[in-house]
Amino acid sequence: MGAMTAQVTTPTDWTLAQRGRWAARMRWRSATRGSRVLPDFLILGGQRCGSTSLYDMLCGHPDVMPASHKEPHFFDNNHLRGEEFYRRLFPLRMHVRARERRLGRHVVTGEATTYYLAHPAVPARVRALLPDVRLIAILRDPVDRAYSHYQLSVREGREPLSFEEALAAEPGRLAGEEERLLSDPTYRGVAHRFHSYRSRGRYVEQLRRWWAEYPRDQLLVLRSEDMFAEPRAVYDQLVRFLGLDPDADRRAFAARNQVSYDAMLPETREDLRRSYEGPNRELEQELGREMGWQRPVQD
């Protein structure tokens, strides 16, 4: 299968002329970086959990000004380039103030990088630069997330193994990765980012790192399943969390980056489901609510 039903255009898809215009735009943004704001919110991920759809939905609010692009990877891959490099991604302060005067209310901006949730060094880096930022995590059934992550790696040419082989290889591939990411700020951690199919679904471990740096009321945890089933309710929750005015005229919700592929083997699904039972229970205890993901395979 593998037919893509929706796709976000990225610089890798662009023509030479489009790339030239993008480069010129970023040069102008760099020249004006000192006059730009820092983000009010970050969508942290998780990966393959609907963060693109969530960000697109949020940027439809009249009081939200988007970044230059959704996923800049500043706090994981580019943080050594410094605050001024990061500022170039966001709106000019004068444009934010002009919109606030026109609307008569607060205006915010932000970005969404799905690796922030899982990268062990990112929470402390974000805290150092953005102590008051509002944080948003969106989580999906970890079994489905793992398979979607694997399928993305296959499409991108990063994964030669079958899903079952990749799951078996994961402990060896990730051995020492978190320790090196914490100790070496220049290390990119390719295996940790691209081959962490099972481990990226242990959400409670990742959220605890963020809760160690930020008050819990500064981090909103959403379910991907809720966003696709009831986008209006999730959108209203986001708006309240960011302190924005209600938006009665919100544009229609559109799911992004949806892809078709062959079903997972039932025995593999059951193995994953069992491996997540403990982490899911811990997550539910931490959040004080059920996530609804522990579903045995039906005969």
HUQUI-V542451 format. One record per backbone hydrogen bond with DSSP energy under -0.5 kcal/mol. NH is the residue of the N-H (numbers start at 1). CO is the residue of the C=O. If there is no record, write none. Layout:
nh:NH co:CO
nh:NH co:CO
This chain:
nh:5 co:258
nh:6 co:258
nh:13 co:10
nh:14 co:11
nh:19 co:15
nh:20 co:16
nh:21 co:17
nh:22 co:18
nh:23 co:19
nh:24 co:20
nh:25 co:21
nh:26 co:22
nh:27 co:23
nh:28 co:24
nh:29 co:25
nh:30 co:26
nh:31 co:27
nh:32 co:28
nh:33 co:30
nh:35 co:32
nh:36 co:33
nh:37 co:91
nh:40 co:109
nh:41 co:109
nh:42 co:134
nh:43 co:111
nh:44 co:42
nh:44 co:136
nh:45 co:136
nh:49 co:46
nh:54 co:50
nh:55 co:51
nh:56 co:52
nh:57 co:53
nh:58 co:54
nh:59 co:55
nh:60 co:57
nh:61 co:58
nh:64 co:61
nh:65 co:108
nh:66 co:64
nh:67 co:110
nh:68 co:89
nh:72 co:70
nh:77 co:73
nh:78 co:73
nh:78 co:74
nh:79 co:74
nh:81 co:78
nh:82 co:79
nh:86 co:82
nh:87 co:83
nh:88 co:84
nh:89 co:86
nh:90 co:87
nh:93 co:35
nh:96 co:92
nh:97 co:93
nh:98 co:94
nh:99 co:95
nh:100 co:96
nh:101 co:97
nh:102 co:98
nh:103 co:99
nh:104 co:100
nh:105 co:100
nh:108 co:63
nh:110 co:65
nh:111 co:41
nh:112 co:70
nh:113 co:43
nh:116 co:113
nh:117 co:44
nh:119 co:115
nh:122 co:119
nh:123 co:119
nh:125 co:121
nh:126 co:122
nh:127 co:123
nh:128 co:124
nh:129 co:125
nh:130 co:126
nh:133 co:130
nh:134 co:40
nh:135 co:218
nh:136 co:42
nh:137 co:220
nh:138 co:45
nh:139 co:222
nh:145 co:141
nh:146 co:142
nh:147 co:143
nh:148 co:144
nh:149 co:145
nh:150 co:146
nh:151 co:147
nh:152 co:148
nh:153 co:149
nh:154 co:150
nh:155 co:151
nh:156 co:152
nh:157 co:154
nh:158 co:153
nh:159 co:153
nh:166 co:162
nh:167 co:163
nh:168 co:164
nh:169 co:165
nh:170 co:166
nh:173 co:169
nh:174 co:170
nh:175 co:171
nh:175 co:172
nh:177 co:174
nh:178 co:174
nh:180 co:176
nh:181 co:177
nh:182 co:178
nh:183 co:179
nh:184 co:180
nh:185 co:183
nh:187 co:184
nh:193 co:189
nh:194 co:190
nh:195 co:191
nh:197 co:195
nh:200 co:196
nh:201 co:198
nh:202 co:199
nh:203 co:201
nh:205 co:202
nh:206 co:202
nh:207 co:203
nh:208 co:204
nh:209 co:205
nh:210 co:206
nh:211 co:207
nh:212 co:208
nh:213 co:210
nh:214 co:210
nh:218 co:215
nh:219 co:216
nh:220 co:135
nh:222 co:137
nh:222 co:220
nh:224 co:139
nh:227 co:223
nh:228 co:224
nh:229 co:225
nh:230 co:226
nh:234 co:230
nh:235 co:231
nh:236 co:232
nh:237 co:233
nh:238 co:234
nh:239 co:235
nh:240 co:236
nh:241 co:237
nh:242 co:238
nh:243 co:240
nh:244 co:239
nh:248 co:246
nh:250 co:247
nh:260 co:3
nh:269 co:265
nh:270 co:266
nh:271 co:267
nh:272 co:268
nh:273 co:269
nh:274 co:270
nh:275 co:271
nh:276 co:272
nh:277 co:273
nh:277 co:274
nh:280 co:276
nh:281 co:277
nh:282 co:278
nh:283 co:279
nh:284 co:280
nh:285 co:281
nh:286 co:282
nh:287 co:283
nh:288 co:284
nh:289 co:284
nh:295 co:293
nh:296 co:294
